[in-house]
């Protein structure tokens, strides 16, 4: 999973509105948003693998297919299967257990709860699970609905990076594949996402609301939708995204002492637009 938010240069203003975020507070907020998603990014691939079978399979058969997949794709891992439950132990980072370009260590358990027609529910538990950048402990419940091709991910986990930074995260969001007419449609092209993420870091408690965010995997930022982040002091920042052309996405920041507009190019470079 890519980081989906905007972090860029904000110029100092001299206004004295204490209810609005300052530019330094906005920079901190945008950095916090990107940081808060690191646990989800680390565990994204293993969640995807849990759906590599057909909805409607019996629970035991679904679990076995997950186990068979890991045994074939990451033979360095130790895979055990119980009724409806698969435990994958990737060992340590020194074991170089690699999948899709990522090296994993620690333990991931996937429990298949429901495989009724049109629905799939899998519970994940992570214990010392790491991609070498962050270590994740906690869990998530992923529910797929075949009728509208959506999935709901409810997660509660703690991640710790190599510098000792620790963040507690609670998230609840719904993802759907991009519409074909939106360009690069389908799951392989990107996702549309709605939901919330709350987290506690060294700076305090934060809240994030995401609404109709459209993210193509090839883009450095969402091409549509909006988000609202609330900092520990109760101040809010809104970011609204709009695609301008094939190479440019516009991000409008409100909740500052003065609104700001940025254009983001396809390699993530940003330029402030004077109105």
Buried (B, 14 or more C-beta within 10 A) or exposed (E): BBBBBBBBEBEEBEEEEEEBBBBEBBBBBBEBBBBBBBBBBBBBBBBEBBBEBEBBBEBBBBBBBBBBBBBEEBEEBBBEBEEBBBBBBBBEBEBEBEBEEBBBBBBBBBBBBBBEEEBBBBBBBBBBBBBEEBBBBBBBBBBBBEEEEBBBBBBBBBBBBEEEEEBBBBBBBBBBBBEEEBBBBEBEBBBBBBBEBBBBBEEEEBBBBBEEBBBBEEBBBBBBBBBBBBBBEEBBBBBBBBBEEEEBBBBBBBBBBEEBBBBBEEEEEBEEEEE
